[in-house]
Amino acid sequence: MFEWLTHRDLSTRTAHSRVAPRIARDGRSTAGEYELLYKYLRDRYANRVVLTFAEIEDLLGFSLPDLARTQCAWWGGGEDFVAGPSTQSLAWMLAGRTATVNLPARSVAFERDSDS
């Protein structure tokens, strides 16, 4: 069922505590509870990675919030949020990617930033 994870030595993990983005010792931001998504996207060679909501949830070990299924703004990368990038958007931003959601298809295309 999770064959798409195992080809890169990743495996499913149990749900972990939800934490806000934090600053690592080297001063770089980390993706908090979405760290596993960050690592997965960081390690992909393809310029475009498409994941279903179910695949993202399997990777993270917990369900996406309801807003992720109904609001494109949740995937927007923080433009609508005064406080800066959202916790989830740090995962793909730190991996040098943008997210484009397809709500009817329940999938997200993560494309490598041209600047990366």
Secondary structure, 3 states (H helix, E strand, C coil): CCHHHHCCCCCCCCCCCCCCCCECCCCCECCHHHHHHHHHHHCCCCCEEEEEHHHHHHHHCCCCCHHHHHCHHHHCCCCCCCCCCCHHHHHHHHCCEEEEEECCCCEEEEEECCCC
